[in-house]
Amino acid sequence: MEREFGGRAFNLGETHFSLWEGEEVKGTLAVITKDVDWSGEVFVSNIYVRERAEFKLLLENAMNYCSNLKPKGIKLGIYPSQSYLIPTIEEYGFTKVYKAVVLKHRESKRSIEKCVSGDIKLTNFSNAYKREFQGIVNRAFVNSPNAGRMTSEELNELIEKCKQNPGLAGICLYNGNPAGVYELSIVSNVGWIKAIAVDPIYQGIGIGKILLEKSVRTLYASGCKEVKLVVISTNEKAVNLYSKYGFEEDTVRSIWFMRPCTTYNLSVG
C-alpha cells in the first residue's frame, strides 16, 4: 500500500511517497518540484529503502509523477551506503554526474590573500536588504548544480533566525552596491557555511574570498569547534578556493545522478 505524507518541501505530501506492508514501512522516496519552473529540474531524494525491488516500485511512481511536469531533467541523490541501488538507477537512464562533499576547515589556516580594488563594507543581514539578499542568491545560483531558488518564505525564515543571532547572515557592499551574501548555521558546536553567493556582475574580483573569510571567522568567534561546508565535486572553482583557505574533504554526503528529459516516457528504457 502506498501512502503520502505532508511537508512543505514535498507539496504538502503530494510528492512524498512511501511503500507499506501492513503497518510496516518498506521504503520512502520524495520528489522536490518547487523549482521546476525556475531551473527546469526536479529532484528525487530522501530515499530510504532496503531492497532494490521496493526501490523500483517507488521510483516508478516518482518517474510517472515527474512526467506530468515535463521537466528538462531529473536529478536523483543517494547516500554512499546505498550503492546497491545504482543498477536500478541506471536502468532508468540516469548517469552519475557529481558528489555532494562535506569539507572541514583546518583551524590553523585562517587567512587568504585578498586583492579587491574598491570600497568594501560587510554588514549583517537585515530587513532593509532582504530583497537584495534574495536577488543575489537566486542570480548567483541559477545555473549551479543542485541549486534551489530562495523563496519569500525562506527569506522570512532567515529574517526571524537573524533576530536571534544577527551574525548568521550578512551582505557585502562593493562601492555601496549589494554584491555578495553569506548564510551560516550552528549545529551542536559545528559551524556550517550554508551559502556564499556573489552577484554575477561582481564575480571574479575577490568578493567570494572576503565572504569566505568573514564566514569562517564569524563561526569560530561564535564558539564553534569545527567549521564545515558542502560543495559539489564538479564546482572546481569553489573547490580550489576552499582548498586554498584550508578546507579538506571530510565525508561524501550524497552521490547524484541525472536523466535528461528529451521525452516524457520516463519508464525503464
N, C-alpha and C positions, 0 to 999 in steps of 0.2 A: 504494500500500500504506500502510495506516495502522498506526503503532506507538505504544506508550505508554511513557513514561519515568518513572522513580521520582523521589520527592521528598516530603518530609513535608508540604509545603503542598498537594500535589496527590494526597493519599491514596495515597502510595507508587506513583504512576504511573497510577492508575486514571483520573484526571481531567486528565492532561496528554496532549493529542493532537498527533500530527504526521502530515503528509502527505508521502509519499515517491514518488519516481520512480527506480527502481533504487536506487542508493546516494546519490542527491541528495535532500536535504530541501527540499521545496517550501513548507512552511509549518508553523507550530506555533500552538497555542492551548491555554489552560488554564482549567479551571473550579475555583474555590475554594468548597468546600462546608462548611468546618469550623464555620461559624456559622449554618447554616440553621435549626437547632433553637433558636437564641437570638434571632436577628433576623428569621428567615423569608426571608432573602435569600441568593442565590448570586451569585458574581461571575465574569464571563468576562474574562480579561486575558492578559497575556503573548502578545499577538498579533504574530506575525512572518510576514508573507506579502506577496508582490509582486502577485499577480493576484487580482481580485475573484472569479473562478470558483473558485480554490483556497480562498479565504476562505469562500465559500459552502458548500463541502463540509465544511470543518472546523466551521463554525458550525452546520450542520445536525446533525452528530454531537453537538455540545455541547448543543444545544437538546433533542435526544432524551434525552440523559443527564439533563438538568435536569427533564424531565417526570416522571421516576420519583421525584424528591424532593418534588414538589408544593410548591414554594416560593411565598411570597407575591409575590415579584418577582425579576427577574433584572436585574443591572446589568452593563454592558459598557463597558470602557475602552479607548481607543485613544490613540496618540501624535498630536500635532498634524500630523505629517508623513503620517499615514495617513488624511487626509480623503477620499481616493478610495474608502474603504470605507463611507462614510456611506450612499450609496444602498442598498447591500445590508443594512446595519444597519436602516435604516428599513423595508425590505421585510418584515423580521421583526417589525415592530410596536414597535420601540424609538423613544423620543423623547429628545432631548438634555435633560439635567437640570442639569448643572453642570460646572465645570472644577476640576481639582486644580492650584493655582497655587503656585509657589515664590516666597516673599517673602525679600528680602535686607535686612538691617539697615543703616541709616546709622549708622556708628560714632560720629558726632558727637553723636547724641542717645541718652543712656543713662539717663535718669531719667523717671519717670512719677508723676503725683500719686496718692498713696495716702491713703485715709481709712477705715481699718478700726478700729472700736471693739471692743476685746477684746484678750486676750493672744495674741500671735502668736509662734510659735517654728518655725524651719526647721531640720531635721536631715537628715543623709544617710540614704539608704535602707539598711536593714539587715534581716537575717533576722527580727528582732523585730517588724518592721512589714510582713512580706511579705503576710499575708492582708488587712490594711487597705489596702495599696497596690493589690492586685489588685481588691478590692471597690470602691474608689473609681473606678478606671479603668473597670470594667465598668458601674457605675451611671451614671457621667458620660456615657459614650458610647453607651448602649444605643439611643438614638433619633437618633444622629448619622449623617449620610451617610457611607457607606464605612467605618463603624465595624466594628472587629473585637474580639471578646472576648479578653481576656488569659487564656491557658490556664496551667495549673500548670507546663507545660513551659517556656513563655515566661518565667514568673516565675522559675523556677530558672536559666534562662539569664541573666536580669538580675542575679540574685544573684552568679553567677560573674563577670560583667562588672564589677560594682561592687567585687569583691575586688581587681581590678587598678587601678581608678580610682573610689574611693568617691564622688566628686563628680558622677558621671554620672546619678545619680537621687537624689531627695530627697522628703521629705514635710513638709507644713505642719500644725502642730498649732494649733488655734484653741481657746483656753481649755482646753488639754490634750487635745483630741479630734482625731484624724486628720481633716483636712478637705480636703486637696488634695495633689496629687503632680506631679512633673515627671520627665521622662526625656530624656536628651541622648545625643548621639553625636558623635564627631570623625572625619572622613574627610579625609585629605590637607590638614590645616590649616584645613578648613572645619568650623565647629561647626553641628550640626543640633539643633534643638529637636524631638524626636520626639513628645513628648506633654506637654500641660498639662491636667490634669483636676481639677475641683473637684466634690466630692460634692454632688449636687443640693440637699441640705438646707442647704448653706453657700454656694450660688451667689448672686451679686448683692450681696455685701458687700465686694468688693475683693480677695478672695484670689487670683483669677486674675492680677491686676496684680502682686501680690507675687511669685508664682511666675514670671511672665514676666521681671520684672527680675532675679530670682535666676538664672534660666537664662542670660540674656544675659551678665550679669556673670561667671558661672562659666566660660562658654565663652571669653570674652576673656581672663580670668585664666589659662586653660589654654594660652594662646598662639595661639588661633585668629585667623586673618587676616580671616575673614568669619563671619557668623552668619546662618543661613537656617532656614526652616521651610516646611512645606507646609500650605496651608489650602484648604478647599472654598469655592468662589466664592460660594455661596449662604449661607454662615455669616456674615451681616452683623455680628453682634455680635463675633465673633472678628476679622474683617477690620478693623473700626473700632478695636478695641483695639490691634491690631498696628500700624495706621497711626499712631495717636497716639504710639506708642513708637518710631516711626522706621523701620518696615518698609515697603518698596516692592516692587512686583511686579518680579520678575526674569525668570522664564520661566513658560510654561504646561507643566506636566508631562504632563497627560493630560486627555482630554475624555471625559465619562461620559454614558452613555445608560441608560434604564431601560425595562423592559417589565413592567407589572403582570401577574400570572398569575391571571386570573379563570377561565380554563380551562387544561387541561394538554395541549391540542393546540398545540404550540409551533412548528409549521411555518410557512412563509410564509403570510400572510393569516389 
